[in-house]
Amino acid sequence: MSRNNIHAYFHIVFGTKNRELLLSVHLQPELYTMIWYKCEEIGCDPIMINGMEDHVHILLHANPQLDISKMLKDIKGSSSRWLNENHKFLDSFSWQRGYGLFTVSPKDVKMIARYIQNQKEHHKAGSVNVDFEI
C-alpha cells in the first residue's frame, strides 16, 4: 500500500468540574458549534456533538497526526476559555480533569452517533450506556 489508510473514530466524554449543571439547554447549541469548529481547526472531522447540563459527548474521526492528549487539551482548553469569555458563571468555568475516550469501529459510527444525538432521551428514560458515561 503506497499511502496510509487510517480510520480512527473516537467517542469522547468529559464533564464540568464537580459535575455542576452549568451547561444550560440555551448555552449548549453555541458550545457544540464552537467545539465543532475547534475539531475542524485541529484537523479532526466531527460527526456528532451533544450532551447534558454537566457533560459533553463528541464523536469524531481523529487526525492521525495528533496526539490524543494534545487533541483533548485543545478541545477542552479552547471551549473552557470560550465559555469564560462569552458567558458569566459565579466562579470561572472549568472542565473536570479527566475524560473518557472510546475507540469506535467504522461499522458502529452510526449507532454511536444516534446514541449521542439522543442523549436527553437516554438520560430522561434512564437508558444511558454506563460504559459511555463518566
CORDA-V232340 format. One record per residue. RES is the residue in one letter. SS is DSSP state (2 for helix, 1 for strand, 0 for the rest). PSI is psi in radians with two decimals (999 if undefined). D_LAST is the distance of its C-alpha to the last C-alpha in Angstrom with 2 decimals. Layout:
BEGIN
res | ss | psi | d_last
RES | SS | PSI | D_LAST
RES | SS | PSI | D_LAST
END
This chain:
BEGIN
res | ss | psi | d_last
M | 0 | 2.27 | 38.94
S | 0 | 0.00 | 39.91
R | 0 | 2.83 | 36.58
N | 0 | 2.50 | 32.91
N | 0 | 1.59 | 30.94
I | 0 | 2.19 | 27.21
H | 0 | 1.56 | 24.60
A | 0 | 1.69 | 21.24
Y | 1 | 2.33 | 18.67
F | 1 | 2.44 | 15.04
H | 1 | 2.02 | 12.01
I | 1 | 2.41 | 10.01
V | 1 | 2.30 | 6.90
F | 1 | 2.70 | 7.05
G | 1 | 2.93 | 7.51
T | 1 | 2.71 | 10.77
K | 2 | 2.31 | 12.10
N | 2 | 0.34 | 11.73
R | 2 | 0.63 | 9.77
E | 0 | 2.52 | 13.35
L | 0 | 1.28 | 14.42
L | 0 | -0.27 | 16.30
L | 0 | 1.44 | 16.01
S | 0 | 2.79 | 18.74
V | 2 | -0.42 | 19.68
H | 2 | -0.51 | 22.74
L | 2 | -0.55 | 20.97
Q | 2 | -0.84 | 18.44
P | 2 | -0.74 | 21.16
E | 2 | -0.78 | 22.58
L | 2 | -0.80 | 19.35
Y | 2 | -0.64 | 18.49
T | 2 | -0.75 | 22.11
M | 2 | -0.78 | 21.97
I | 2 | -0.70 | 18.97
W | 2 | -0.87 | 20.87
Y | 2 | -0.61 | 23.95
K | 2 | -0.74 | 22.30
C | 2 | -0.80 | 21.00
E | 2 | -0.71 | 24.59
E | 2 | -0.62 | 26.07
I | 0 | 0.16 | 24.47
G | 0 | 0.27 | 25.63
C | 0 | 2.72 | 22.60
D | 1 | 1.77 | 23.01
P | 1 | 2.51 | 20.33
I | 1 | -0.76 | 20.22
M | 1 | 2.39 | 17.82
I | 1 | 2.31 | 15.80
N | 1 | 3.08 | 14.45
G | 1 | -2.73 | 11.84
M | 1 | -3.04 | 12.01
E | 0 | -0.29 | 13.40
D | 0 | 0.08 | 10.34
H | 1 | 2.84 | 8.43
V | 1 | 2.46 | 10.01
H | 1 | 2.39 | 10.16
I | 1 | 2.30 | 13.07
L | 1 | 2.20 | 15.16
L | 1 | 2.77 | 17.98
H | 1 | 1.98 | 20.84
A | 0 | 2.67 | 20.70
N | 0 | 1.99 | 23.77
P | 0 | -0.21 | 24.71
Q | 0 | -0.13 | 26.46
L | 0 | 2.41 | 23.42
D | 0 | 2.39 | 21.61
I | 2 | -0.81 | 17.83
S | 2 | -0.61 | 17.23
K | 2 | -0.71 | 20.02
M | 2 | -0.84 | 18.66
L | 2 | -0.65 | 15.33
K | 2 | -0.76 | 17.47
D | 2 | -0.81 | 19.76
I | 2 | -0.88 | 17.33
K | 2 | -0.74 | 15.40
G | 2 | -0.83 | 18.72
S | 2 | -0.61 | 20.84
S | 2 | -0.65 | 18.62
S | 2 | -0.68 | 18.37
R | 2 | -0.81 | 22.12
W | 2 | -0.78 | 22.83
L | 2 | -0.77 | 21.10
N | 2 | -0.59 | 23.12
E | 2 | -0.46 | 26.29
N | 2 | -0.14 | 26.18
H | 0 | 2.61 | 24.67
K | 0 | 2.29 | 25.39
F | 0 | 2.74 | 22.96
L | 0 | -0.82 | 24.20
D | 0 | 2.95 | 22.79
S | 0 | 2.55 | 21.91
F | 0 | 2.47 | 18.62
S | 0 | 2.69 | 16.06
W | 1 | 2.76 | 12.53
Q | 0 | 2.81 | 10.46
R | 0 | -0.73 | 11.71
G | 0 | -3.05 | 9.12
Y | 0 | 2.85 | 7.42
G | 1 | 2.38 | 6.59
L | 1 | 2.12 | 10.04
F | 1 | 2.30 | 11.54
T | 1 | 2.56 | 15.29
V | 1 | 2.23 | 16.85
S | 0 | 2.49 | 20.38
P | 2 | -0.59 | 22.82
K | 2 | -0.28 | 23.67
D | 2 | 0.03 | 20.14
V | 2 | -0.81 | 19.76
K | 2 | -0.70 | 21.19
M | 2 | -0.79 | 19.06
I | 2 | -0.66 | 15.74
A | 2 | -0.73 | 17.43
R | 2 | -0.73 | 18.33
Y | 2 | -0.79 | 14.87
I | 2 | -0.74 | 13.69
Q | 2 | -0.58 | 17.05
N | 0 | 0.50 | 16.71
Q | 2 | -0.85 | 13.39
K | 2 | -0.71 | 15.42
E | 2 | -0.71 | 17.32
H | 2 | -0.75 | 14.48
H | 2 | -0.70 | 13.01
K | 2 | -0.72 | 16.66
A | 2 | -0.14 | 17.65
G | 0 | 0.46 | 14.79
S | 0 | 0.53 | 14.59
V | 0 | 2.64 | 10.98
N | 0 | 1.89 | 10.21
V | 2 | -0.40 | 7.74
D | 2 | -0.44 | 7.81
F | 2 | 0.01 | 6.60
E | 0 | 2.41 | 3.77
I | 0 | 999 | 0.00
END
